[in-house]
Amino acid sequence: MTKPFTPSDGGDGDRIVDEPLTEALSRRYLAYALSTITSRALPDVRDGLKPVHRRLLFAMRQLRLDPATTAKKCARVVGDVIGKYHPHGDTAVYDALVRLAQDFAQRYTLIDGQGNFGNIDGDNAAAMRYTECRMTEAAALLLDGIDEDAVDFRATYDGEEEEPVVLPAGFPNLLANGSSGIAVGMATSIPPHNVGELIAACMILLEKPEATTADLMKVVGGPDFPTGGVIVEPAASLLETYETGRGGVRVRATWTQEDLGRGTYRIIVTEIPYQVKKADLIEQLADLIENKKAPLLGDVRDESAEDVRVIIEPKTRTIPAEVLMESLFKLSALENRFPVNMNVLDARGAPGVMGLKGALLAFLAHRRDVLIRRSRFRLAKIEQRLHILDGMLIAFLNLDEVIRIVRYEDEPKAKLISAFALSDVQADAILNTRLRQLAKLEEMELRREHAELSEERDGLNALLNSESRQWKRVGEDLLKVRKILGPDTKVGKRRSTFADAPQIDAASAIEAMIPREPITVILSERGWIRAAKGRVDDPSELKFKEGDKLGFLVPAETTDKLLIFASDGRFFTLTCDKLPSARGHGEPLRLMLDLDDKVAINDVFAHKPGRKRVIASKAGLWLHPARGRRHSLPPCGQAGAQWRGCDFP
């Protein structure tokens, strides 16, 4: 016999809580949502990093993987991150590390990867036991000053270590490298930008805090994607995006026309839109050719090595290159729209959407806070060293007496303190001094060091007491960073360009390429549509699925537009050249149109320019074709239809 369960009083683990299930689920789901938002998906506006990226860089700093040192295995870094700071799976951590090392994913790579770190085709990186890594100059700038009390630290998940809450961030990494992530109920999507332009915008804000977003856009033209491309988003749209923090950016592939002689040419694509996998793009273009959805495209092949080189050939040499590319921009990922949603965590950890100016002001405020904390840390170190130097100089002035006390007194430390009014620290420094350091040159060196530190101390005190000097120093530090990552460097040169999308009617050009041939459109009663070549003289020879039969038989041409009139009063348009072949039973019409199952098809006919039709209902209402007014009319006689159309003479 099974004993009934009774809770024990041994501790909280055996305690039964009586509460409504909805409240328990709500509270726990809210905790999960907040954890996802603040500790996983959204970046911090100050350093532009998520916790996993911040922990990766800090762990590499602890392992001394500086830009000038030898790289170590990625498995070593991932192990340290998991064991000390980030209690998650090794795959997630390694994927984050790989992305920081991919120059086609990061505008300014933070990790220098050695080995196979994937490629723009979408191939995965090698296993972490094969690859090696170290930090880049950009990562070193983000960590500069972290050992000088520049930021707060907190305990790690197990309480055995400490990790930084935020990095000092020597440059605006949030906008420089961008970010993307999906939390619970919110998401973020920030495009990368050029550091030189961002620093120029920061200098404008330092000189003129009331500057508008339009003023900042005089130096920040728009995003700067690591894969280059041509940004065709209008300036007005970009301005609205940067003001509100929401919008989108259209970016196109960069291409050139290569002459092959005798009037023939081919297109060379050298840059593709950001976050588009080249292998998927090639496959997409090949599918367009196979399915005859790109009538202007003849062939496509990939000749890429280290650089992107995609060859596109037109169907005929008479097709203008601009028309061909405009058609492909509409049909493929050669043009992509990058969504912008600048949803970030502010200095208090609260999520919110910021515009360009708000993000830069938050970064500058963080840099000022870092400057003040580093200055106070340095000032404390200087005061400590000056205190020791003061004691050493007293010892040099009374060297003979100091030597006598050290040699003959039983407690020389206490005697030194009482004889020369020294502190414990000064007395210890004197007693720990070697004999060789008592030379005259050493005294001169101590006086020189004392003078330099005194001057530096006065400068730091003046800096801490003047807000204007602090902002000036922030600007000077940013100008130093610009020399490392600015437009004059290889990594800082702008990659994406700007252009206006040409006004080319690619649709008309495509229609002109469609051969004009007679067809017969066949629509069954159950809604299966197909197109047979030529004219169907005997409809009885047509075959349908079991239980289905002919509904409409419409003679047309491949260049016609097919108008489909539904019983809910709506018209739908299909191009006849896109209809499935009559070799089979066709395709369901409802999959091609936004058509409810309860809506019937009343009429199907080919559109003829200039022709008008009268629309009448069985209730005796008819619609004038020219003025669109409803008039009374005797019942139509079509009892099975709500509306019926007929030609108007």
C-alpha positions as CSV (number, residue, x, y, z in Angstrom):
1,M,0.0,0.0,0.0
2,T,1.4,3.4,-1.0
3,K,1.8,5.9,1.8
4,P,0.2,9.3,1.2
5,F,2.7,12.1,0.7
6,T,3.2,14.4,3.6
7,P,5.6,17.4,3.5
8,S,8.3,17.3,6.1
9,D,9.6,20.3,8.1
10,G,13.2,19.7,7.2
11,G,13.7,22.9,5.4
12,D,12.7,25.2,2.6
13,G,13.4,22.5,0.0
14,D,10.4,20.5,1.3
15,R,8.1,23.5,1.8
16,I,4.9,23.5,-0.2
17,V,3.7,26.9,-1.4
18,D,0.0,27.4,-1.9
19,E,-0.4,30.2,-4.6
20,P,-2.4,30.6,-7.8
21,L,-0.6,29.1,-10.8
22,T,-1.1,32.2,-12.9
23,E,0.7,34.4,-10.4
24,A,3.6,31.9,-10.0
25,L,4.0,31.7,-13.8
26,S,3.8,35.4,-14.3
27,R,6.4,36.1,-11.7
28,R,8.8,33.6,-13.0
29,Y,8.3,34.5,-16.6
30,L,8.9,38.2,-15.8
31,A,12.2,37.3,-14.1
32,Y,13.2,35.3,-17.2
33,A,12.2,38.2,-19.5
34,L,14.2,40.7,-17.5
35,S,17.2,38.4,-17.5
36,T,17.0,38.0,-21.2
37,I,16.7,41.7,-21.8
38,T,19.4,42.9,-19.5
39,S,21.9,40.0,-19.4
40,R,21.7,38.5,-22.9
41,A,20.1,40.2,-25.8
42,L,20.5,44.0,-25.6
43,P,23.9,45.8,-25.6
44,D,25.0,48.5,-23.2
45,V,25.0,52.0,-24.8
46,R,28.3,52.8,-23.1
47,D,30.6,50.1,-24.6
48,G,28.2,48.6,-27.1
49,L,28.7,45.0,-25.8
50,K,26.5,42.2,-24.5
51,P,27.6,40.3,-21.4
52,V,29.1,37.4,-23.4
53,H,31.3,39.7,-25.5
54,R,32.4,41.7,-22.5
55,R,33.3,38.6,-20.6
56,L,35.3,37.2,-23.7
57,L,37.4,40.3,-23.9
58,F,38.0,40.5,-20.2
59,A,39.0,36.9,-20.0
60,M,41.5,37.5,-22.9
61,R,42.8,40.4,-21.0
62,Q,43.3,38.2,-17.9
63,L,45.2,35.7,-20.1
64,R,47.4,38.5,-21.4
65,L,46.3,38.0,-25.0
66,D,47.3,41.5,-26.1
67,P,47.8,42.4,-29.8
68,A,51.6,42.1,-29.5
69,T,51.6,38.7,-27.7
70,T,51.3,35.2,-29.1
71,A,47.9,33.8,-29.7
72,K,46.4,31.0,-27.7
73,K,43.9,28.3,-28.4
74,C,40.3,29.4,-28.5
75,A,39.4,26.4,-26.4
76,R,41.5,28.0,-23.6
77,V,39.6,31.3,-23.8
78,V,36.2,29.6,-24.0
79,G,37.0,27.4,-21.0
80,D,38.0,30.4,-18.9
81,V,34.9,32.3,-19.9
82,I,32.6,29.4,-19.0
83,G,34.4,28.5,-15.9
84,K,34.7,32.0,-14.4
85,Y,32.2,34.4,-15.9
86,H,29.6,33.0,-18.3
87,P,27.7,29.8,-17.2
88,H,26.4,28.8,-20.6
89,G,27.2,26.3,-23.3
90,D,30.6,26.3,-25.0
91,T,29.0,26.4,-28.5
92,A,27.3,29.7,-27.7
93,V,30.4,31.3,-26.3
94,Y,32.6,30.1,-29.2
95,D,30.1,31.3,-31.8
96,A,30.2,34.8,-30.1
97,L,34.1,34.7,-30.2
98,V,34.1,33.7,-33.9
99,R,31.8,36.6,-34.8
100,L,34.1,39.1,-33.1
101,A,36.9,37.8,-35.4
102,Q,35.0,37.9,-38.7
103,D,35.9,40.9,-40.8
104,F,32.8,40.5,-42.9
105,A,30.6,40.5,-39.7
106,Q,32.4,43.2,-37.6
107,R,33.3,46.6,-38.9
108,Y,36.2,46.7,-36.5
109,T,37.2,43.2,-35.4
110,L,37.8,42.9,-31.7
111,I,39.6,39.5,-31.9
112,D,42.5,38.6,-34.2
113,G,41.7,35.0,-35.2
114,Q,44.2,32.6,-36.6
115,G,42.8,29.6,-38.5
116,N,39.5,28.9,-40.1
117,F,36.9,31.4,-38.7
118,G,34.3,30.8,-41.4
119,N,33.7,32.9,-44.6
120,I,31.1,35.1,-46.3
121,D,29.6,32.0,-47.9
122,G,28.2,31.0,-44.6
123,D,30.6,28.1,-43.9
124,N,31.2,27.4,-40.2
125,A,34.5,28.0,-38.4
126,A,36.8,25.2,-37.4
127,A,36.5,23.6,-34.0
128,M,37.8,25.7,-31.1
129,R,40.6,23.2,-30.5
130,Y,42.1,24.1,-33.9
131,T,41.8,27.9,-33.9
132,E,43.8,30.5,-32.0
133,C,43.0,34.1,-31.0
134,R,44.2,37.3,-29.4
135,M,42.9,40.8,-29.1
136,T,43.1,43.5,-31.7
137,E,44.0,47.2,-31.3
138,A,40.4,48.0,-31.2
139,A,39.7,45.6,-28.3
140,A,42.7,47.0,-26.4
141,L,41.2,50.5,-26.7
142,L,37.9,49.2,-25.2
143,L,39.8,47.8,-22.2
144,D,42.3,50.7,-21.8
145,G,42.2,51.8,-18.1
146,I,40.3,48.9,-16.7
147,D,43.0,48.3,-14.2
148,E,42.8,51.9,-13.0
149,D,39.4,51.8,-11.3
150,A,37.8,53.2,-14.5
151,V,34.6,51.1,-14.1
152,D,32.7,49.2,-11.5
153,F,33.2,45.5,-10.9
154,R,30.7,42.9,-9.6
155,A,30.9,39.3,-8.3
156,T,30.7,36.5,-10.9
157,Y,27.9,33.9,-10.8
158,D,29.8,31.8,-8.3
159,G,31.2,34.6,-6.2
160,E,34.8,33.5,-6.6
161,E,35.8,36.1,-9.2
162,E,35.0,39.7,-10.2
163,E,34.0,40.9,-13.7
164,P,33.5,44.5,-15.0
165,V,30.0,45.8,-15.3
166,V,31.0,47.8,-18.4
167,L,34.3,48.4,-20.2
168,P,36.0,51.8,-20.4
169,A,35.3,51.9,-24.2
170,G,37.9,54.2,-25.8
171,F,35.6,54.6,-28.9
172,P,31.8,54.5,-29.5
173,N,31.7,50.7,-30.2
174,L,27.9,50.5,-30.1
175,L,27.6,52.5,-33.3
176,A,31.0,51.4,-34.7
177,N,30.3,47.7,-34.8
178,G,26.5,47.7,-34.4
179,S,24.5,45.0,-32.7
180,S,21.5,42.7,-33.1
181,G,19.5,40.6,-30.8
182,I,16.1,39.4,-29.9
183,A,14.9,39.6,-26.3
184,V,11.4,39.0,-24.8
185,G,9.0,41.5,-26.2
186,M,11.7,43.7,-27.7
187,A,14.7,43.5,-30.1
188,T,17.6,45.5,-31.3
189,S,19.2,46.0,-34.7
190,I,22.0,48.6,-35.0
191,P,24.1,49.0,-38.2
192,P,27.8,49.5,-38.0
193,H,29.4,53.0,-38.7
194,N,32.7,54.5,-39.4
195,V,34.7,55.4,-36.2
196,G,36.3,58.5,-37.8
197,E,32.9,59.9,-38.6
198,L,31.5,59.1,-35.2
199,I,34.5,60.8,-33.5
200,A,33.9,63.8,-35.7
201,A,30.3,63.9,-34.5
202,C,31.5,63.6,-30.9
203,M,33.7,66.6,-31.4
204,I,30.7,68.6,-32.7
205,L,28.7,67.7,-29.6
206,L,31.7,68.7,-27.4
207,E,31.9,72.1,-29.0
208,K,28.1,72.6,-29.4
209,P,26.0,70.3,-27.1
210,E,22.8,71.7,-28.6
211,A,23.7,70.5,-32.1
212,T,20.9,68.7,-33.9
213,T,20.9,65.3,-35.6
214,A,21.0,67.1,-39.0
215,D,24.2,68.8,-37.8
216,L,25.7,65.4,-36.9
217,M,24.7,63.9,-40.2
218,K,27.0,66.4,-42.0
219,V,29.9,64.2,-40.8
220,V,28.0,60.9,-40.3
221,G,26.5,60.3,-43.7
222,G,25.1,56.9,-42.8
223,P,26.1,53.3,-41.9
224,D,29.5,51.9,-43.0
225,F,29.0,48.1,-43.5
226,P,32.0,45.8,-43.3
227,T,31.1,44.2,-46.7
228,G,30.8,47.6,-48.4
229,G,27.9,48.1,-50.8
230,V,26.0,51.1,-52.0
231,I,23.5,52.8,-49.7
232,V,20.5,54.0,-51.6
233,E,18.4,55.2,-48.7
234,P,17.2,58.8,-49.2
235,A,18.8,61.4,-46.9
236,A,15.5,62.4,-45.5
237,S,14.7,58.8,-44.5
238,L,18.1,58.4,-42.9
239,L,17.6,61.6,-40.9
240,E,14.3,60.3,-39.6
241,T,15.9,57.0,-38.7
242,Y,18.7,58.7,-36.7
243,E,16.3,61.0,-34.9
244,T,13.9,58.3,-33.8
245,G,16.2,55.3,-33.6
246,R,13.9,53.3,-35.8
247,G,13.8,52.8,-39.6
248,G,15.8,51.0,-42.2
249,V,18.7,51.3,-44.6
250,R,18.6,50.0,-48.2
251,V,21.9,48.7,-49.4
252,R,22.8,47.3,-52.8
253,A,25.6,45.3,-54.2
254,T,28.5,47.1,-55.8
255,W,28.9,46.2,-59.5
256,T,30.8,47.3,-62.6
257,Q,30.3,46.6,-66.3
258,E,33.1,44.7,-68.1
259,D,33.2,45.1,-71.9
260,L,33.9,41.9,-73.8
261,G,33.9,43.4,-77.3
262,R,31.4,43.2,-80.2
263,G,28.7,44.8,-78.1
264,T,28.7,42.1,-75.4
265,Y,29.4,42.7,-71.7
266,R,29.1,41.1,-68.3
267,I,28.5,42.4,-64.8
268,I,31.1,42.0,-62.1
269,V,29.7,42.1,-58.5
270,T,32.5,43.0,-56.1
271,E,30.6,43.8,-52.9
272,I,27.3,42.3,-51.6
273,P,24.9,43.6,-49.0
274,Y,25.7,43.2,-45.3
275,Q,24.7,39.8,-43.7
276,V,23.9,38.3,-47.1
277,K,25.6,34.9,-47.5
278,K,27.2,34.8,-50.9
279,A,26.5,31.1,-51.5
280,D,22.8,31.7,-50.8
281,L,22.8,34.6,-53.2
282,I,24.3,32.6,-56.0
283,E,21.7,29.8,-55.4
284,Q,18.9,32.4,-55.4
285,L,20.0,33.8,-58.8
286,A,20.4,30.3,-60.2
287,D,16.8,29.5,-59.1
288,L,15.6,32.7,-60.8
289,I,17.1,31.4,-64.1
290,E,15.8,27.9,-63.7
291,N,12.2,29.0,-62.8
292,K,12.3,31.7,-65.6
293,K,11.5,34.5,-63.1
294,A,14.4,36.7,-64.3
295,P,13.9,36.8,-68.1
296,L,16.8,39.3,-68.5
297,L,19.3,37.1,-66.7
298,G,21.3,34.7,-68.8
299,D,23.9,33.1,-66.4
300,V,25.6,33.6,-63.1
301,R,28.7,32.1,-61.6
302,D,31.0,32.6,-58.7
303,E,34.7,33.3,-59.3
304,S,35.5,34.6,-55.8
305,A,38.8,33.9,-54.1
306,E,39.7,36.1,-51.1
307,D,37.6,39.0,-52.7
308,V,34.1,38.8,-53.9
309,R,33.8,38.3,-57.6
310,V,30.3,37.2,-58.9
311,I,29.8,37.1,-62.7
312,I,26.4,38.0,-64.1
313,E,25.7,37.6,-67.8
314,P,22.6,39.1,-69.6
315,K,20.2,37.1,-71.7
316,T,21.1,39.1,-74.8
317,R,23.6,41.9,-75.4
318,T,20.8,44.3,-76.3
319,I,19.7,44.5,-72.6
320,P,21.1,47.6,-70.9
321,A,23.2,46.8,-67.9
322,E,21.3,49.2,-65.6
323,V,17.9,47.6,-66.6
324,L,19.3,44.1,-65.9
325,M,20.7,45.1,-62.4
326,E,17.5,47.0,-61.5
327,S,15.5,43.9,-62.2
328,L,17.8,41.7,-60.1
329,F,17.8,44.2,-57.2
330,K,14.0,43.7,-57.0
331,L,14.1,39.9,-57.4
332,S,17.1,38.9,-55.3
333,A,19.2,39.7,-52.2
334,L,21.5,41.9,-54.3
335,E,19.5,44.6,-52.6
336,N,18.8,44.2,-48.9
337,R,17.0,46.4,-46.3
338,F,18.8,46.5,-43.0
339,P,16.3,47.2,-40.2
340,V,17.3,49.8,-37.6
341,N,16.0,49.6,-34.1
342,M,18.4,51.2,-31.7
343,N,17.1,49.6,-28.6
344,V,19.8,49.6,-25.9
345,L,20.5,49.6,-22.2
346,D,21.3,52.9,-20.7
347,A,23.7,53.6,-17.8
348,R,21.1,52.5,-15.3
349,G,20.4,49.2,-17.1
350,A,17.0,50.3,-18.4
351,P,16.1,49.4,-22.0
352,G,15.1,52.2,-24.4
353,V,15.3,53.4,-28.0
354,M,17.9,56.1,-28.7
355,G,18.7,58.2,-31.7
356,L,22.2,59.0,-33.0
357,K,22.6,62.1,-30.8
358,G,21.3,60.3,-27.7
359,A,23.7,57.4,-28.2
360,L,26.7,59.6,-28.7
361,L,25.9,61.8,-25.6
362,A,25.6,58.7,-23.5
363,F,29.0,57.5,-24.7
364,L,30.6,60.9,-24.0
365,A,29.1,60.9,-20.5
366,H,30.6,57.5,-19.9
367,R,34.0,58.7,-21.2
368,R,33.9,61.6,-18.8
369,D,33.1,59.3,-15.9
370,V,35.9,57.0,-16.9
371,L,38.3,60.0,-17.1
372,I,37.3,61.2,-13.6
373,R,37.7,57.8,-12.0
374,R,41.1,57.2,-13.7
375,S,42.3,60.6,-12.7
376,R,41.4,60.0,-9.1
377,F,43.0,56.6,-9.2
378,R,46.2,58.2,-10.6
379,L,46.1,61.0,-8.1
380,A,45.9,58.6,-5.2
381,K,48.9,56.7,-6.6
382,I,50.9,60.0,-7.0
383,E,50.1,61.1,-3.5
384,Q,51.3,57.7,-2.2
385,R,54.5,57.9,-4.2
386,L,55.1,61.5,-3.2
387,H,54.7,60.6,0.5
388,I,57.4,58.0,0.1
389,L,59.7,60.4,-1.8
390,D,59.3,63.0,1.0
391,G,60.6,60.4,3.4
392,M,63.4,59.4,1.2
393,L,64.5,63.0,0.7
394,I,64.5,63.5,4.5
395,A,66.8,60.4,4.8
396,F,69.2,61.8,2.2
397,L,69.3,65.1,4.0
398,N,70.2,63.3,7.3
399,L,72.0,60.3,5.8
400,D,74.7,60.0,8.5
401,E,72.2,60.0,11.3
402,V,69.9,57.5,9.4
403,I,72.9,55.1,9.0
404,R,73.8,55.4,12.6
405,I,70.2,54.6,13.7
406,V,70.0,51.7,11.4
407,R,73.4,50.3,12.6
408,Y,73.2,50.8,16.3
409,E,69.6,51.1,17.4
410,D,67.7,47.9,18.5
411,E,64.4,49.2,17.0
412,P,65.5,51.4,14.1
413,K,62.0,51.8,12.6
414,A,60.6,53.3,15.7
415,K,63.6,55.5,16.2
416,L,63.4,56.8,12.6
417,I,59.7,57.6,13.1
418,S,60.4,59.5,16.3
419,A,63.6,61.3,15.1
420,F,62.3,62.6,11.8
421,A,58.5,62.5,12.2
422,L,58.1,59.8,9.5
423,S,55.1,57.5,8.9
424,D,55.3,53.8,8.9
425,V,55.3,53.7,5.1
426,Q,58.2,56.2,4.9
427,A,60.2,54.3,7.5
428,D,59.7,51.0,5.8
429,A,60.8,52.5,2.5
430,I,64.0,53.9,4.1
431,L,64.8,50.6,5.7
432,N,64.2,48.7,2.5
433,T,66.6,50.9,0.5
434,R,69.8,49.3,-0.7
435,L,73.2,50.8,-0.1
436,R,73.8,51.3,-3.8
437,Q,70.7,53.6,-3.9
438,L,72.3,56.0,-1.4
439,A,74.5,57.6,-4.1
440,K,74.4,61.2,-5.0
441,L,72.9,60.5,-8.4
442,E,70.1,58.6,-6.8
443,E,69.2,61.7,-4.7
444,M,69.1,63.8,-7.9
445,E,66.8,61.2,-9.5
446,L,64.5,61.3,-6.5
447,R,64.3,65.1,-6.7
448,R,63.5,65.0,-10.4
449,E,60.8,62.4,-9.9
450,H,59.3,64.4,-7.0
451,A,59.1,67.5,-9.2
452,E,57.5,65.6,-12.1
453,L,54.9,64.0,-9.9
454,S,54.1,67.2,-8.2
455,E,53.5,68.9,-11.5
456,E,51.3,66.0,-12.6
457,R,49.4,66.1,-9.3
458,D,48.7,69.8,-9.8
459,G,47.4,69.1,-13.3
460,L,45.1,66.3,-12.1
461,N,43.7,68.5,-9.3
462,A,43.0,71.2,-11.9
463,L,41.4,68.7,-14.2
464,L,39.1,67.3,-11.5
465,N,38.0,70.8,-10.4
466,S,37.1,71.9,-14.0
467,E,34.3,70.4,-16.0
468,S,35.4,72.3,-19.2
469,R,38.9,70.7,-18.8
470,Q,37.4,67.3,-18.5
471,W,35.4,67.6,-21.7
472,K,38.5,69.0,-23.5
473,R,40.5,66.0,-22.3
474,V,37.8,63.6,-23.5
475,G,38.0,65.2,-26.9
476,E,41.8,64.9,-26.9
477,D,41.6,61.2,-26.1
478,L,39.1,60.7,-28.9
479,L,41.5,62.4,-31.4
480,K,44.2,60.0,-30.3
481,V,41.9,57.1,-31.1
482,R,41.1,58.6,-34.5
483,K,44.8,58.3,-35.4
484,I,44.5,54.5,-34.8
485,L,41.1,53.8,-36.3
486,G,40.5,56.9,-38.4
487,P,39.9,57.3,-42.1
488,D,43.7,57.6,-42.8
489,T,44.2,54.0,-41.6
490,K,43.6,50.8,-43.6
491,V,40.9,49.6,-41.2
492,G,39.2,53.0,-40.8
493,K,38.7,53.8,-44.5
494,R,35.0,54.1,-45.4
495,R,33.8,51.0,-47.2
496,S,30.1,51.7,-48.0
497,T,29.3,54.5,-50.5
498,F,26.1,56.5,-51.1
499,A,24.1,56.9,-54.3
500,D,20.6,57.6,-55.5
501,A,18.7,54.6,-56.9
502,P,18.3,55.2,-60.7
503,Q,14.7,55.7,-61.9
504,I,14.5,52.8,-64.4
505,D,11.3,51.0,-65.2
506,A,12.7,47.5,-65.0
507,A,9.2,46.0,-65.1
508,S,8.4,47.5,-68.5
509,A,11.8,46.3,-69.8
510,I,11.1,42.8,-68.5
511,E,7.6,42.8,-70.1
512,A,9.2,43.8,-73.4
513,M,11.5,40.7,-73.2
514,I,8.5,38.3,-72.9
515,P,7.7,36.7,-76.2
516,R,4.1,37.3,-77.3
517,E,2.4,33.9,-77.8
518,P,-1.2,32.8,-77.6
519,I,-2.3,30.8,-74.6
520,T,-5.4,29.5,-73.0
521,V,-6.0,30.0,-69.3
522,I,-7.8,27.0,-67.7
523,L,-9.3,27.4,-64.2
524,S,-11.2,24.5,-62.7
525,E,-14.2,24.8,-60.4
526,R,-12.0,23.9,-57.4
527,G,-9.6,26.7,-58.2
528,W,-6.7,25.0,-60.0
529,I,-5.2,27.3,-62.6
530,R,-2.9,26.5,-65.6
531,A,-2.0,27.9,-69.0
532,A,-1.9,25.8,-72.2
533,K,0.0,27.0,-75.3
534,G,-2.1,28.0,-78.2
535,R,-5.9,27.7,-78.4
536,V,-8.0,24.9,-76.9
537,D,-10.5,23.9,-79.5
538,D,-12.1,21.0,-77.6
539,P,-12.5,21.7,-73.9
540,S,-13.8,18.1,-73.4
541,E,-10.3,16.8,-73.9
542,L,-9.0,18.6,-70.9
543,K,-8.2,16.5,-67.8
544,F,-8.8,17.5,-64.2
545,K,-8.4,16.0,-60.7
546,E,-11.1,13.5,-59.6
547,G,-14.3,15.4,-58.7
548,D,-13.2,18.6,-60.4
549,K,-14.2,20.1,-63.8
550,L,-13.8,23.1,-66.0
551,G,-14.7,26.4,-64.5
552,F,-13.3,29.1,-66.9
553,L,-11.6,28.9,-70.2
554,V,-10.0,32.2,-71.2
555,P,-8.1,32.8,-74.4
556,A,-5.2,35.2,-73.8
557,E,-1.5,36.0,-74.7
558,T,1.6,35.6,-72.6
559,T,1.9,39.4,-72.4
560,D,-1.6,39.9,-71.0
561,K,-2.7,40.6,-67.4
562,L,-5.3,38.2,-66.1
563,L,-8.1,39.8,-64.1
564,I,-9.9,37.6,-61.5
565,F,-13.2,38.9,-60.1
566,A,-14.1,37.5,-56.7
567,S,-17.5,37.3,-55.1
568,D,-16.5,39.7,-52.3
569,G,-16.2,42.5,-55.0
570,R,-12.4,42.5,-55.3
571,F,-10.3,42.2,-58.4
572,F,-7.0,40.3,-58.5
573,T,-4.3,40.5,-61.2
574,L,-1.9,37.8,-62.4
575,T,0.6,38.0,-65.3
576,C,-0.1,35.3,-67.8
577,D,3.6,34.5,-68.3
578,K,3.9,33.4,-64.7
579,L,1.1,30.9,-64.8
580,P,2.0,27.2,-64.4
581,S,2.2,24.9,-67.5
582,A,-0.8,22.8,-68.6
583,R,1.2,19.6,-68.6
584,G,-0.1,18.9,-65.1
585,H,-3.2,20.0,-63.2
586,G,-1.7,23.4,-62.4
587,E,-1.5,25.1,-59.0
588,P,-4.2,26.2,-56.5
589,L,-5.2,29.8,-57.3
590,R,-5.7,30.5,-53.6
591,L,-2.0,30.0,-52.9
592,M,-1.2,32.8,-55.4
593,L,-3.9,35.3,-54.1
594,D,-5.1,36.6,-50.8
595,L,-8.4,34.7,-51.2
596,D,-10.5,33.3,-48.4
597,D,-11.9,29.8,-48.8
598,K,-15.5,31.1,-48.6
599,V,-15.0,33.5,-51.5
600,A,-16.0,32.3,-55.0
601,I,-14.6,33.2,-58.4
602,N,-17.3,35.0,-60.4
603,D,-15.4,35.8,-63.6
604,V,-11.9,35.6,-65.2
605,F,-10.8,37.6,-68.3
606,A,-7.8,39.1,-69.9
607,H,-7.3,42.8,-69.4
608,K,-7.6,44.9,-72.6
609,P,-6.5,48.6,-72.3
610,G,-9.5,51.0,-72.8
611,R,-12.2,48.4,-72.3
612,K,-14.8,49.1,-69.6
613,R,-17.1,46.7,-67.8
614,V,-20.4,47.0,-65.9
615,I,-20.6,45.4,-62.5
616,A,-24.0,44.4,-61.2
617,S,-25.3,42.5,-58.2
618,K,-28.3,40.1,-57.9
619,A,-29.8,42.7,-55.6
620,G,-30.3,45.0,-58.5
621,L,-27.4,47.3,-58.0
622,W,-25.0,48.1,-60.8
623,L,-21.8,50.1,-60.9
624,H,-21.2,52.8,-63.6
625,P,-17.8,52.0,-65.1
626,A,-16.7,55.6,-65.5
627,R,-18.0,57.4,-62.5
628,G,-18.2,54.5,-60.0
629,R,-21.8,55.4,-58.9
630,R,-24.3,52.7,-57.9
631,H,-27.7,52.6,-59.6
632,S,-30.8,50.5,-59.4
633,L,-31.2,47.7,-62.0
634,P,-33.6,44.8,-62.4
635,P,-32.3,41.6,-60.8
636,C,-29.4,40.2,-62.8
637,G,-30.7,36.7,-63.0
638,Q,-27.4,35.1,-61.8
639,A,-28.8,33.6,-58.7
640,G,-25.5,31.9,-57.7
641,A,-23.4,35.0,-57.7
642,Q,-23.2,38.2,-55.6
643,W,-21.7,40.3,-58.4
644,R,-21.4,39.8,-62.2
645,G,-19.3,41.7,-64.7
646,C,-20.0,42.2,-68.4
647,D,-18.5,44.2,-71.2
648,F,-19.8,47.8,-71.5
649,P,-20.2,49.0,-75.1
